[in-house]
Amino acid sequence: MSQQTARTMTGEATVVKNAGSHFLLSRLPEWELFPAVLRGKVRLGHGTATNPVAVGDRVLYSCGPAPDEKHPAVITEVLPRRNYLIRRSTNLSRQSHVIAANLDQVLVTVSLYFPEIKLPFLDRVLVTCEVYGIPAVILLNKIDMYGAEVPEQVEDFVRIYERQAGYPVIRTSAVTGEGVDRLREMCRGRLSLFTGESGVGKSSLIKAVDPSLNPKIGLISEAHLQGRHTTSLYEMYRMGAGSAEEGYIIDAPGLRGFGLVDMDKDEIYRYFPEMLRVADDCRFVPCTHTHEPGCAVKTAVEDGRISPERYNSYLGMREDDKKFR
């Protein structure tokens, strides 16, 4: 931070909490949180996004010598993003919502049955990660709750998403600790976003990774956020503070839908890794992989190299994106 005048100071920081019009910032890797608000012209300068500033954004700010809830810092500029995860904000809406920015990885948390998994939702998250160049890992959570008849379905899931599509699949349980050590190692030194549908157990997994964290309650003051719905909060936590396991975790509210943003339907296949591998062998170029004879993608579906579930997700994404829940 550099002092501009006796009263006004400027600096660069990272957004660690977003509650609509109020934010908490920290000058990472320092972990000293202070409140901030958004300057109006920044708010108006980001097109149709419902939130011009997201958790993980690097921003410039100005403030007095000791910003507090009565005299917060003012965000004056959002610096260019390395990447970001975005979705269409609501059903039938043309607006978009940036979930988080400048990520090292997205940890997509799913459960086969508790709640029952929605593969189109998972596939839309994975496609968006591919579009914006964010590595994705799938956490198959609540593995302790699956009965003796489920392992075959678990293996089918791993075959489809790890062996065919190429995404790491980690079987996890906050109850038994299965997969937690591996997950903790993957988060070390990285900025990781935990996302998924409501009820899949993201918060419990975060607490298992670092028991000192309590994402359901929050580690920082809520005084300047009074009157706001806590379910709308996006927040970053520091994992393994002061240890070799230090990293940063973003906890996003559970999602009920995930709409694609600004996707050309003829380019969607490029973001399915298993489809992209065979698409060059199609008889016709371009090929929509829907009805053309000699389509290598359809052949791969027929012989089991591409799962029908993933192919059906692809067909759904090609259609008008009016229903995505």
N, C-alpha and C positions, 0 to 999 in steps of 0.2 A: 504494500500500500504506500502511495506517495502522497505527501501533504501538499495540497494546492494552495490553500490559504489557511489562516488561523482557525477558520470555522469549517471549511469544506474539505473533505478528503475524498479521494477517488481510488478505485482499485478494480481488480478482476476476481471473481469468485464463481463457485458452482452452486446451482440451485439444488438444495437437498430436500426441500419440501414445497409442495404446491397445493394451496387450498383455494384456488380460484383467483382472487385478487390479492391475496397475501402469500408471502413466500418466506422461507428461511434460506439463508446463504451461508457458505463456508468457503474459506480460501484453502481448498485442498492442496496438499495432504494435511494441513492443519484442520483440526476439528473444533472450531470455535464458532458457534452458530449465532447469527444475528438476523433480525427481521428486515424485510424489504417490501416495497410496493412497486407497481409498474407505472412508468411514465406513459401518459396517454398516447403519444405518437408512436411508441413502440407497440402498444396494444393494437393500433389500427394498421400496422404495416405488414401483417402476415396473412393476407388473403382470407380464405374461408376457414382456417383452423380456429376451433373454439378456444384454443389456448396458445397464444403466441410464445409463451415461455413454459418449458417443461422441466421436470426433474432431470438432472444431468446436464442441462444447458450451462455453458460458460457465459457469463454476463459481465458487462461493465456496470459499475454503480458509483453513486456519489452519496456522501452522508456526512453527518457531523462527527466529532471525535469519538463519540460513544453511542452508536445507534441503539435504540431500544424500541419497545412497542409504541411509545408515544411519539418517538421521532425516528421512524424506520429509515433505512437506506432507500434510495430510489434507483431502480434498474433503468439505465439509460440506453443500453444496447445489448442485443443478443448476438454473440459471436458465431461465426459459421460452424455448423454442426458437422461432425465426422460421419455420423449416421443418426437415424432415429427410427422408432417403431411407431407407425401411424395406423389408424383405423377410421372408417366412416363412423361418425359419432352416434347416430341413431338410425333406426329403421326409416327408410324413405327420406333421409336427410341428405343434403348435398354438402353439409359441413363435415370436416374431418377433425380428429382429435389426436394430438401427438401424445403418446403414452410416456415415452422417455427418450432421452437423447444421449449421444456419445457413449454407446454401450460397447462393452467387450464381448458380451454374450447375452442371449435370452434363454432362460430356463423355463420351458413351457411345461407346466405342471398339469398332469392329467390323472384320472382314475378310471379304471374300466367300468366300475359299477357304483361307486359311492362319491359323487353322482355318476350315472352312466355316461360314458364318453360320447361326445359328438365329434365324429371324425371330420366332417366338413369344417367345424370350428378350428380344430387343430391344424388342418391343412391350410386354412386361410392365414393363420398366424405364421406357419412355416413359409408359405409363399411370400408373405410380406417381408420376413427376415431375409429371404433370398434377394428380393428386389433391392433392399437397402444395404445389403452386404453385411448382415449381422450374423455371426455364428449362432446356431440354435442347438440346444440340447433338450431332449425330452425326459422329464422326470415321471416315471410310472409309479405314482404314489399310492399309499395305503395298501401296499403289497401284503401286509400282515392280515388283511381282512378277506383275502381271496380264499375260497374253499378248495378242497382237494380236486374239484372238477375244473378249476380255472387254469392251471398251468398250461394246458394246450392253447387256450386263448391268449395267454401271455406270450407264448412262443410265436403264435401267429402275428401278434402285434409287433414283436421284436423283428420278425422276418420282414414284415412290410416296411417298417420305418428305419430299422438299422441296416439290415442286410441289403434291401432293395433300394431304399431312398438314401441311405448313407448318414442318417442322423444318429448320434450317440443316444442310447436309451439306458437310463440308470433306474434300476428298481429301488424304490425308496420307501422307508417307513419311519415316521417320527416316533412310533411306539417301540419298535424293536431296535431301531438304529441302523437297519439295513440300508446300505448305500450312503449313509451320512458322512462317513470319513472321506469317501471319494468325492462327494459333493463339496465338502469343506475345502478339499485340496483344489478343486476346480475353481472355486470362488477366490482363492488366495491371490492377492495382487491384481484383481480385476474388478471392474464395475459390472455387476450382474443384475439383470432384471428378472424377477420372479413374476410370471403372469400365468393366467389360466382362468377357467370358468369358476364361478362362485362354488364354494364348498369342496374344492379339491385338496385343501390342506396346505396351502402355501405358507401361511403364518406359522403353522406348527413345524413345518420343515425349517423355516428360518430360525426358529427358536432352537431346534435340534442342532443346527449348524453352529449356533453361538447362543448358549443358554442365557447369556447376559442380556440378550435382546428381547424385547416384548413388543412386536409389531402391532398387536391388537390394542395395546394401551398407548404406546408411543413413549419415546425417551425424552422428548423435548416439550417445552412449555406450550400449552394450547391457549394461553391467555388472549393472544391477539387473533385467535381463530374462533372466538365465541360465536355461537349462533349458526355455525356451519356444520353440515352433515359430515361426520367422520368417515362415512363410506366413500366420500368423494376425494379423500386425501391420497396423494401420491407422496411417498416418503423414502428417503435414502437413509440407510443405517451403516455405521462403521462396524465391520466384523473384526473380531480378534484384536481389539484396540491395544496398540503397543507391543504386539507379538509378531512372530514370523508369519502368522496366518492372517495378517491384516488385509482387508479388502473392503469393498463397498457393495451393499445390497440394496436394490430398490424393490419395495413391496408395492404392487399395484392392486387396486381393488379388484375383486372378482368380476369378470366380464360375462355378460349374457349373450353377446353377439360380437361378431368381428367382420365388418364390411370392408371390402377392398377399396382402395383409393386410386383413381387415375390409372387404371390398368387397361391396356389394349388387349382385347380378348384373344387376338391372334398371337400375342407374345406370352400368354400365361404359361404355355407348355414349357417355356424355357426355365421356369422357376420350379419345375418338378424334376429333380436331378435324374431320376430313373427314366423319365420320358426324354429328356434332353440327350441322354446317352445313345438312344436308338433313332432319334428323329431324322438324322441325316440319311438313314437308309430308306426313307419313304420314297415311293415311286414318283410322286409329284411334289414339286416345290413351287410355291408354298403349299403346305398341307395343314388342314385344320385338325386332323386326327379325329374326325367325327364320322365321315361317310366315304372318304376317298378309297378306291381300290388300291391295293399294294401299300397300305399304311403300315409302317414298321411298328408304330406305337400300338395299334389295335392287335397286331400279331403278337406283340410282347404281352398284352393283356390276356390273349387267348392261351398262350403257352405258360403263363404263370410268372413271367419275369416282372410284370407290373401288376399290382393288385387291382381287382375290380373296384375296391373301395376308393383307392386313390384316383383311378380313372373317372369314377362317378363324381368325385369332388371337382376334378378338372372340368367336366361337362357342366356342372352346376355353376362354376365360376365364369364360364363363357356366356351363360345366360345373363339377362338383365339382372343386376344385383339389387333387386327390390326386397327379396326375402333371404336373410342370411342367418337366422337364428336356428 
